[in-house]
Amino acid sequence: MTLPLLPPPPPQTAPDTFRRPWRIALAIALVLSAAFAMAQVLYWAEPAIRSPLPWMRIYLLPQPPALKLTRTLLYTGWSIALLLTPVLYTAHRSGRRRVVRACRAAVLAVLLLPYTAMAVDALSGAPLTALLCLPTSGVALLIVHRAQLYVRLPARLTLLAFGWGALVGAGFAIVMTLWFAWYAGGYVMDFQHPRGSIRTLLALSALNADLFAELGKAAGVALLVLVFRRYAEGLIPGLVLGAAVGLGFNLTETVRYVAEIEPGQAAAQFWTRQVVGVLTVHSAFTALAGAGFGTALRATNRRERITAGASGLLAAFGGHFLLDTATPLLDRWRKDLFTGNEVLGVLLGVPLVTLLVTGPFVVLGVLLLRRGLRDQAAELRAALRYQTGAGRLAVTPVEGELLLSPRRRLLLELRVWRRDGTAGLRHLICLQQTQLRLLSTPLARQSDHVMALKGFSTAPQAHPAHPEQGVPS
């Protein structure tokens, strides 16, 4: 009697080429610290500002208290990191893993958390504005999370990415922008004849702001991808994490513009940033950087990793710089086009300008999302043939067809929610996501988890009489 041949096992992903994620994470934190240290050196070496013009006093204003606090916290953090270095080295040599992990976490915390001071100051200074921005940011975050039609990142990981963008990423960008404003005038401005150097200063200010904004956001995406690479490997997780970081950054930036920078145009700023630009500006740019990082995790050699990561970073920075340089020119055209009707110019002109500037980057992100979903579906389909061909109960053939149909799964979620409420819906989503993770990374503990969610204490050994058993009704 000839036994039927089982289909081949699902294609395996490339081996983890990041063998030392801790060192890479520390390198990312040190890059941010080095950027701030460079700004400090430039500030200390700044030429003395002497000008008879009264408006030049803006370069001699005292520093904000939050900026002074950030500098103090960073100096303290660098000292603590230096003190923890020998402790970490000794614990690593002696094999005390818990001490090693605690020291690593502490070093990253003292190097990164000081940047949150500026963001917390901006958000706490306008709490009502921050609360007003939360609904639109929450809806956008839900859309980004649900864009994962198959295997989804844990919701807490998406929220963590959002928090990085709102606190660390935005705080780092604010700090670097303010420091540049304090020292750049002494290097660039001709205070006897300032008009000729104002354009140079404005261009360098935009370049500085864009560079460090994208660097701060991309650092968070890279850290999350490395630390949670079990979940974040691939194009789709990178896109989602990048978009979530961009949404958090956009929230803090909106609060700053509404409350501090342009308080006289609060409604227009909210419409521009929290409605029109919530999914088309920072979220789109950082999503491209995240796509590069997620793809780099699956690369098989160093050249491919560098190419993927650098391409994402270049696309993010290029989009941000294009936005800041092209928007003022297009804004003049918008005002001329809607002369005499300012409200219509904001409601229609702002989306038109945003579409012209950021449209190509949004389209690129959507195309990458579509490509990633197709590849993910193909991998899951191959894994499903292997699971069902082996006669396992964790994923039956009927359940497999349901898992590979996002539309049917959505309809089933609505039915379960109407019948069993929120608790039943959470159980269904947990079961289906665990089954999808079992298909993507087949592990014994995931199979046991699936059987436990189905109501079995352990996975039975015999083949089922009816493969349809276990399908949620």
Stockholm file with secondary structure:
# STOCKHOLM 1.0

chainA/1-473         MTLPLLPPPPPQTAPDTFRRPWRIALAIALVLSAAFAMAQVLYWAEPAIRSPLPWMRIYLLPQPPALKLTRTLLYTGWSIALLLTPVLYTAHRSGRRRVVRACRAAVLAVLLLPYTAMAVDALSGAPLTALLCLPTSGVALLIVHRAQLYVRLPARLTLLAFGWGALVGAGFAIVMTLWFAWYAGGYVMDFQHPRGSIRTLLALSALNADLFAELGKAAGVALLVLVFRRYAEGLIPGLVLGAAVGLGFNLTETVRYVAEIEPGQAAAQFWTRQVVGVLTVHSAFTALAGAGFGTALRATNRRERITAGASGLLAAFGGHFLLDTATPLLDRWRKDLFTGNEVLGVLLGVPLVTLLVTGPFVVLGVLLLRRGLRDQAAELRAALRYQTGAGRLAVTPVEGELLLSPRRRLLLELRVWRRDGTAGLRHLICLQQTQLRLLSTPLARQSDHVMALKGFSTAPQAHPAHPEQGVPS
#=GR chainA/1-473 SS CCCCCCCCCCCCCCCCCCSCHHHHHHHHHHHHHHHHHHHHHHHHTCCCCCCSCGGGGGGGSCCCHHHHHHHHHHHHHHHHHHHHHHHHHHHHHHTCHHHHHHHHHHHHHHHHGGGHHHHHHHHHHSHHHHHHHHHHHHHHHHHHHHTCCSSCCCHHHHHHHHHIIIIIIHHHHHHHHHHHHHHHHHHHCCSSSTHHHHHHHHHHHHHHHHHHHHHHHHHHHHHHHHHTHHHHCSHHHHHHHHHHHHHHHHHHHHHHIIIIICGGGHHHHHIIIIIISTTTSHHHHHHHHHHHHHHHHTCSSHHHHHHHHHHHHHHHHHHHHHHHHHHHHHHHHHHHHTTTCHHHIIIIIHHHHHHHHHHHHHHHHHHHHHHHHHHHHHHHHHHHHHHHHTTCSSSCHHHHHHHTCHHHHHHHHHHHHHHHHHHHHHHHHHHHHHHHHHHHSCCHHHHHHHHHHHTCSSCCSSCCSCTTTTCCC
#=GC SS_cons         CCCCCCCCCCCCCCCCCCSCHHHHHHHHHHHHHHHHHHHHHHHHTCCCCCCSCGGGGGGGSCCCHHHHHHHHHHHHHHHHHHHHHHHHHHHHHHTCHHHHHHHHHHHHHHHHGGGHHHHHHHHHHSHHHHHHHHHHHHHHHHHHHHTCCSSCCCHHHHHHHHHIIIIIIHHHHHHHHHHHHHHHHHHHCCSSSTHHHHHHHHHHHHHHHHHHHHHHHHHHHHHHHHHTHHHHCSHHHHHHHHHHHHHHHHHHHHHHIIIIICGGGHHHHHIIIIIISTTTSHHHHHHHHHHHHHHHHTCSSHHHHHHHHHHHHHHHHHHHHHHHHHHHHHHHHHHHHTTTCHHHIIIIIHHHHHHHHHHHHHHHHHHHHHHHHHHHHHHHHHHHHHHHHTTCSSSCHHHHHHHTCHHHHHHHHHHHHHHHHHHHHHHHHHHHHHHHHHHHSCCHHHHHHHHHHHTCSSCCSSCCSCTTTTCCC
//
